[in-house]
Amino acid sequence: MWWVVFFLILVSVMIHVLFWPTGIDPVAWTPPPAPKLTGVYARNNVLAGLARIPVGGKAPEDVAVDNLGNLIAGLVDGRIIRVQPDGSHLVTLTHTYGRPLGIVVDGTGRILIADANKGLLSLYPGQKPELLVNQYKAKPLLFTNHLDVTRDGLIYFTDTSTRFPLAHYTADILENRPNGRLFSYNPVSKQLYLLLEGLYFANGVALSADESFLLINETSRYRIRRYWLKGPRAGEDEIFIDNLPGFPDNLSRGPSGLFWCALVSPRKPEIDFVMPYPPLRRLIYRIPERLQPKATRYAFVLGLNEQGEVVHNLQDPTGAFGEVTGVVEHEGYLYLGSLVEEAIGRIKLPT
């Protein structure tokens, strides 16, 4: 009889582990087969030779270029730093006391910051950061992530999740529900508008050259969505490119109109495997974070035209500069942000 008792105990433990509430409510999803690293995604080592620009701290998530050609980035400790492309004149501009993620500079030289913990911020060099908005309909924005700004100063930004803040971002990925949103904010009228909801881990944002549409990365679905701002389809959205070979993070647009997309990690077979099975994802969420699947140390950047075609495919399988989160083009060079490095990467724009 002892084995019957043991079996019943084992079953009870398994039921508890698999079905007891965990704080996430996963939905079953079967990802399409991951594309092989061939053809337009062929493995290469173009990024292996990039130079490093030290920033005096860890994880310059995103990189922007100000009106004087300086590089601006936000670090994991909350600092906003400025450094010249040759690595000289590194200074700390301010401290948000949060986690600055997306950064852009508008036409007036004002630095706009999507801070995951603080909300949407504005900064003029030499001054303290100003809070623009951190709530919608009296509820806090939990995970302000990335942004872009029009020539007229209208700001578009993502709120990654209505359920989980940055500290629990893996919960949103494992839950895989459409908790993300796209907003616009008018700094003159101080009006905040919800443009699009139902996004899967809403992340990077980039406006098209004519500002007729913008792109939004949906990290947990391996795709980029297009939202039309002007023309007969204004207010509509569609898939721009689907089934990417990695997790898309930040987006930017270069001077030629080309979009740059950072893939923070290639696809993880173990993540794709558990996606159709909510109980397994609950189990993964229960185990200590240090034992959960991690991003692969790999550098991966895509350049896309306005038709969603891959024009550039830049990689470094060795991950010497790993977990690339952002890319910005300036005067013939690409500047790369990272989730783990203490430097900005710099490499000549491929021809």
C-alpha positions in Angstrom: 0.0 0.0 0.0 2.9 2.3 0.5 3.3 2.9 -3.2 -0.4 3.9 -3.4 0.2 6.5 -0.7 3.3 7.7 -2.4 1.5 7.9 -5.8 -1.4 9.9 -4.3 1.1 12.3 -2.6 3.0 12.7 -5.8 -0.2 13.4 -7.7 -1.3 15.9 -5.1 2.1 17.7 -5.3 1.9 17.8 -9.1 -1.6 19.2 -9.0 -0.5 21.9 -6.6 2.5 22.8 -8.7 0.7 22.9 -12.0 -2.6 24.3 -11.1 -2.4 26.3 -7.9 -2.7 30.1 -8.7 0.6 31.7 -9.6 -0.3 35.3 -10.4 -0.2 34.7 -14.1 -3.0 33.5 -16.3 -1.4 32.0 -19.4 -3.3 31.4 -22.6 -2.4 28.6 -25.0 -0.6 29.8 -28.2 1.3 27.7 -30.8 4.1 29.7 -32.3 4.9 29.2 -36.0 8.1 27.3 -36.5 11.1 29.5 -36.0 12.8 30.6 -39.3 16.1 29.0 -39.9 19.2 31.3 -39.9 19.5 31.0 -43.7 18.5 33.3 -46.6 17.7 36.8 -45.4 18.5 35.7 -41.9 21.7 33.8 -42.7 24.2 33.6 -39.9 27.1 36.0 -40.2 29.6 37.9 -38.0 29.2 41.5 -39.3 28.8 42.8 -35.7 31.9 41.0 -34.4 34.2 43.9 -35.2 32.2 46.7 -33.5 33.9 49.2 -31.2 32.9 50.0 -27.7 32.1 53.4 -26.2 32.2 53.1 -22.4 29.3 54.7 -20.6 30.3 54.4 -17.0 27.5 52.0 -16.0 25.5 49.0 -17.1 22.8 48.4 -19.7 22.4 51.5 -22.0 19.0 50.1 -23.2 18.5 52.6 -25.9 20.6 55.2 -27.7 19.6 58.6 -29.1 21.6 61.3 -30.9 21.1 64.9 -29.9 21.2 68.0 -32.1 25.0 68.3 -31.6 25.7 64.7 -32.5 26.2 63.5 -28.9 25.0 60.1 -27.9 22.3 59.9 -25.1 21.5 56.8 -23.2 19.8 55.7 -20.0 21.4 53.2 -17.6 20.1 50.6 -15.3 20.9 52.7 -12.2 18.6 55.5 -13.5 21.3 57.9 -14.9 20.9 59.6 -18.2 24.4 60.0 -19.7 25.8 61.9 -22.7 29.0 61.0 -24.5 30.5 61.9 -27.8 30.8 59.3 -30.6 34.6 59.0 -30.1 34.0 58.2 -26.4 35.1 61.6 -25.0 33.3 64.0 -22.7 31.2 61.4 -20.8 28.8 63.2 -18.4 25.8 62.4 -16.4 22.9 64.7 -17.3 20.5 63.7 -14.6 19.0 60.8 -12.6 15.4 59.7 -13.1 15.5 57.4 -10.0 13.7 54.9 -12.1 14.7 52.8 -15.1 15.0 54.8 -18.3 14.4 52.7 -21.4 13.4 54.4 -24.6 15.1 57.8 -25.4 14.6 60.2 -28.3 15.5 63.9 -28.9 13.0 66.2 -30.4 13.6 69.1 -32.8 14.1 71.6 -29.9 16.9 69.5 -28.3 14.6 68.3 -25.5 15.3 64.7 -24.4 12.2 62.5 -24.1 12.4 59.5 -21.9 10.2 56.4 -21.5 11.0 55.4 -17.9 9.6 52.0 -17.0 8.9 53.0 -13.4 8.3 56.7 -13.6 6.4 57.2 -16.8 7.0 59.6 -19.7 9.6 62.2 -18.8 11.1 65.3 -20.5 14.6 66.7 -20.0 16.4 69.8 -21.1 20.1 69.5 -20.5 21.1 71.4 -17.4 17.6 71.1 -15.8 15.8 68.5 -13.8 13.6 65.9 -15.6 9.9 66.9 -15.8 7.1 64.3 -15.5 4.8 64.5 -18.5 2.4 61.7 -17.8 2.4 58.5 -15.6 -1.2 57.5 -15.5 -4.3 56.9 -17.7 -7.8 57.3 -16.4 -6.4 57.6 -12.8 -4.5 54.2 -13.1 -0.7 54.1 -13.3 1.2 53.3 -16.4 2.9 50.2 -15.2 5.6 49.7 -17.8 6.4 52.7 -20.0 8.8 51.3 -22.5 9.7 53.1 -25.8 8.7 56.1 -27.8 9.1 58.3 -30.9 8.2 61.9 -31.6 6.9 63.7 -34.7 8.4 66.9 -36.2 5.5 68.8 -34.5 6.3 67.4 -31.1 3.6 64.8 -30.7 4.8 61.8 -28.7 3.9 58.2 -29.3 4.8 55.6 -26.7 4.2 52.1 -25.5 3.0 50.8 -22.2 4.2 47.2 -22.3 1.7 45.7 -19.8 -1.4 46.7 -17.9 -0.6 43.8 -15.4 3.1 43.5 -14.9 5.8 46.1 -14.3 9.4 45.9 -15.5 10.5 43.9 -12.4 8.1 41.1 -13.5 8.5 41.3 -17.3 9.0 37.6 -17.6 5.5 37.1 -16.2 4.0 39.0 -19.1 6.0 37.0 -21.6 4.9 33.7 -20.0 1.3 34.8 -19.7 1.3 35.8 -23.3 -1.9 37.8 -23.2 -2.5 41.1 -25.1 -1.8 43.4 -22.1 0.1 46.1 -24.1 -1.0 49.6 -25.3 0.0 52.4 -27.7 -0.5 56.0 -26.6 -0.1 59.5 -28.0 0.7 62.5 -25.8 0.4 66.1 -26.8 2.8 68.1 -24.6 1.1 71.4 -25.5 -2.4 70.4 -24.6 -1.2 67.8 -22.1 -3.7 65.3 -23.5 -3.1 61.6 -23.5 -4.9 59.4 -26.0 -5.2 55.6 -26.1 -4.6 54.6 -29.8 -4.3 50.9 -29.7 -4.7 48.1 -27.1 -4.4 44.4 -27.2 -0.7 44.3 -28.0 1.6 41.5 -26.9 4.5 42.9 -24.9 4.3 46.3 -26.6 7.9 47.5 -27.1 9.8 49.5 -29.6 8.1 52.4 -31.6 9.3 54.1 -34.8 7.6 56.6 -37.1 7.8 56.4 -40.8 9.7 59.1 -42.7 6.5 60.8 -43.8 4.8 60.1 -40.4 1.9 58.4 -42.1 2.3 55.3 -39.9 4.4 53.9 -37.1 5.7 50.5 -36.2 5.3 48.7 -32.8 7.3 45.7 -31.8 5.3 42.9 -30.1 8.2 41.1 -28.4 6.4 38.0 -27.1 4.8 37.3 -30.5 8.1 37.7 -32.6 6.5 40.4 -34.8 6.2 44.0 -35.7 2.8 45.7 -36.1 2.0 48.8 -38.3 -0.5 51.4 -37.1 -1.7 53.9 -39.7 -1.8 57.6 -38.6 -2.8 59.3 -41.9 -4.6 58.5 -45.1 -7.7 56.3 -45.8 -6.5 53.7 -43.3 -5.9 56.0 -40.4 -6.6 54.3 -37.1 -6.2 50.8 -38.6 -3.4 48.3 -37.8 -1.9 45.3 -39.4 1.1 42.9 -39.2 4.1 44.5 -40.8 6.4 41.5 -40.5 5.8 38.2 -38.7 7.7 35.2 -37.3 11.0 37.0 -36.7 14.0 34.8 -35.7 14.3 36.5 -32.3 12.7 38.7 -29.7 12.3 42.3 -31.2 13.1 45.0 -28.7 13.6 48.6 -29.7 13.0 50.3 -33.1 14.4 53.4 -34.8 14.3 54.9 -38.2 17.4 56.0 -40.1 17.8 59.1 -42.4 17.0 57.0 -45.5 13.7 55.8 -44.0 15.1 52.4 -43.2 13.9 50.9 -39.9 16.4 49.3 -37.5 15.1 46.6 -35.2 17.2 45.1 -32.4 16.6 41.4 -31.6 17.6 41.1 -27.9 17.9 37.3 -28.3 17.3 34.6 -30.9 14.2 32.5 -30.4 14.4 30.0 -27.6 13.2 26.4 -28.5 12.2 25.7 -24.9 10.0 28.8 -24.8 8.3 28.0 -28.1 7.8 24.4 -26.8 5.9 25.4 -23.7 3.8 28.1 -25.3 0.9 25.7 -26.2 0.8 24.5 -22.6 -0.3 26.9 -19.9 0.3 24.5 -16.9 4.0 24.2 -18.0 4.3 28.0 -18.1 2.9 28.2 -14.6 5.5 25.7 -13.6 8.3 27.7 -15.1 7.0 30.9 -13.4 7.1 29.1 -10.1 10.8 28.1 -10.3 13.5 30.6 -9.1 14.2 33.3 -11.7 17.8 32.3 -11.9 16.7 28.9 -13.2 14.2 30.3 -15.8 15.2 30.5 -19.5 17.5 33.4 -20.2 18.2 35.4 -23.3 21.0 34.0 -25.4 24.1 36.1 -25.5 24.0 36.9 -29.2 24.1 40.2 -31.3 21.3 40.5 -33.8 20.1 43.5 -35.8 17.7 43.8 -38.8 17.3 46.6 -41.2 13.8 46.7 -42.8 12.4 48.9 -45.6 8.8 50.3 -45.5 7.5 47.2 -47.2 8.7 45.0 -44.3 11.5 43.4 -46.3 14.8 42.6 -44.7 17.5 44.8 -46.2 20.2 44.3 -43.6 21.0 41.3 -41.4 23.7 41.9 -38.9 24.8 39.3 -36.4 27.5 38.1 -34.1 26.9 34.6 -32.9 29.7 34.9 -30.3 27.8 37.6 -28.5 31.0 39.6 -27.8 28.6 42.5 -27.5 25.5 40.8 -26.3 21.7 41.2 -25.9 21.3 44.2 -28.3 18.3 46.2 -27.3 18.4 49.3 -29.4 20.0 50.7 -32.7 20.3 54.2 -34.0 21.9 55.3 -37.3 23.9 58.5 -37.4 26.4 59.8 -40.1 27.3 56.5 -41.5 27.5 54.5 -38.3 25.2 52.4 -36.2 25.2 52.8 -32.4 23.9 49.8 -30.4 22.4 49.7 -26.9 22.5 46.6 -24.7 20.8 44.9 -21.7 24.1 43.7 -20.3 27.0 45.7 -21.6 28.7 48.8 -20.0 29.2 50.4 -23.3 27.5 51.5 -26.5 28.5 49.6 -29.6 29.6 51.4 -32.7 30.0 50.0 -36.2 30.2 51.4 -39.7 26.9 51.2 -41.6 27.1 48.2 -44.0 26.9 49.1 -47.7 
